[in-house]
């Protein structure tokens, strides 16, 4: 037990300058880990979020969209005060459903008249 306490005690021969260098060297791995996490995780996620928000801001009536539930529909109305879009999901029966704008995950090809019937 006494040997463990002697090993854990600070060395009497270290000077103040060496102690601060050791503290910086001890923090360097944490700084490096934070930078790597920011570069590989946080930065791409925030970039993706900005692109998604830009896409949601550009949704217009008659655009074909895909929701996070897998529903494909045509935007028939926008209700910006409620942050809601109205999608027509069945052309024959004119079934319309309201979704939160944040439920839209993709804007589908505008060149196709009905991407749901293309398959």
C-alpha positions as CSV (number, residue, x, y, z in Angstrom):
1,X,0.0,0.0,0.0
2,X,2.8,2.4,0.8
3,X,4.5,1.7,-2.5
4,X,1.2,2.7,-4.3
5,X,1.1,6.0,-2.5
6,X,4.7,6.7,-3.3
7,X,4.1,6.0,-7.0
8,X,1.0,8.3,-7.0
9,X,2.7,11.2,-5.3
10,X,4.0,14.0,-7.5
11,X,7.7,13.8,-8.3
12,X,9.6,16.4,-6.2
13,X,12.1,17.0,-9.0
14,X,9.5,18.3,-11.5
15,X,9.5,22.0,-12.1
16,X,6.4,24.1,-12.8
17,X,7.2,24.3,-16.5
18,X,7.2,20.6,-16.9
19,X,4.0,20.2,-15.0
20,X,2.1,22.5,-17.4
21,X,3.5,20.6,-20.4
22,X,2.3,17.4,-18.9
23,X,-1.2,18.9,-18.4
24,X,-1.3,20.0,-22.1
25,X,-0.2,16.5,-23.2
26,X,-2.9,15.0,-21.0
27,X,-5.6,17.2,-22.7
28,X,-4.3,16.6,-26.2
29,X,-6.2,13.3,-26.7
30,X,-9.5,14.9,-25.6
31,X,-9.0,17.8,-27.9
32,X,-8.2,15.5,-30.7
33,X,-11.3,13.3,-30.0
34,X,-13.5,16.4,-30.0
35,X,-12.1,17.6,-33.3
36,X,-12.6,14.1,-34.9
37,X,-16.2,13.8,-33.6
38,X,-17.0,17.3,-34.9
39,X,-15.4,16.7,-38.3
40,X,-17.0,13.2,-38.9
41,X,-20.3,13.4,-37.0
42,X,-21.5,16.9,-36.1
43,X,-20.5,18.8,-39.3
44,X,-22.0,16.4,-41.8
45,X,-25.2,16.1,-39.8
46,X,-25.6,19.9,-39.6
47,X,-24.9,20.1,-43.4
48,X,-27.6,17.5,-44.1
49,X,-30.0,19.3,-41.8
50,X,-29.5,22.6,-43.7
51,X,-30.0,20.8,-47.1
52,X,-33.3,19.3,-45.8
53,X,-34.5,22.6,-44.5
54,X,-33.7,24.2,-47.9
55,X,-35.7,21.4,-49.6
56,X,-38.6,21.9,-47.3
57,X,-38.6,25.7,-47.9
58,X,-38.8,25.0,-51.7
59,X,-41.8,22.7,-51.6
60,X,-44.6,24.1,-53.8
61,X,-48.1,23.0,-54.9
62,X,-48.1,20.1,-57.4
63,X,-44.7,18.8,-56.3
64,X,-44.5,15.0,-55.7
65,X,-43.0,14.2,-52.2
66,X,-42.1,11.2,-50.1
67,X,-43.0,11.2,-46.4
68,X,-41.1,9.5,-43.7
69,X,-43.9,6.9,-43.5
70,X,-43.3,5.9,-47.1
71,X,-46.4,7.7,-48.5
72,X,-46.0,9.3,-51.9
73,X,-48.3,12.1,-52.8
74,X,-48.8,15.4,-54.6
75,X,-48.8,18.6,-52.7
76,X,-52.2,20.2,-53.2
77,X,-52.1,22.9,-50.5
78,X,-49.7,24.5,-48.1
79,X,-50.6,25.9,-44.7
80,X,-47.5,27.8,-43.5
81,X,-49.2,29.1,-40.4
82,X,-49.6,25.5,-39.1
83,X,-46.5,24.2,-40.9
84,X,-48.7,21.7,-42.6
85,X,-48.9,20.4,-46.2
86,X,-51.9,18.7,-47.8
87,X,-51.0,15.7,-49.9
88,X,-53.3,14.0,-52.4
89,X,-52.4,10.3,-52.2
90,X,-55.1,8.8,-54.5
91,X,-55.9,10.5,-57.8
92,X,-59.0,8.4,-58.5
93,X,-60.8,9.1,-55.2
94,X,-59.1,12.4,-54.4
95,X,-57.9,11.3,-51.0
96,X,-56.2,14.1,-49.3
97,X,-54.2,13.9,-46.1
98,X,-52.5,16.6,-44.0
99,X,-48.9,16.1,-42.9
100,X,-46.5,18.1,-40.9
101,X,-44.0,19.7,-43.3
102,X,-41.2,18.0,-41.3
103,X,-42.6,14.6,-42.3
104,X,-41.4,15.2,-45.9
105,X,-38.1,13.4,-46.5
106,X,-37.6,13.8,-50.3
107,X,-38.8,15.8,-53.2
108,X,-39.4,13.4,-56.1
109,X,-38.7,13.8,-59.8
110,X,-40.8,16.7,-61.1
111,X,-40.5,15.4,-64.7
112,X,-42.7,12.4,-64.0
113,X,-46.5,13.1,-64.0
114,X,-47.1,10.5,-61.3
115,X,-44.1,8.7,-59.8
116,X,-46.3,6.3,-57.8
117,X,-47.8,4.8,-61.0
118,X,-44.5,4.7,-62.9
119,X,-43.5,1.3,-61.4
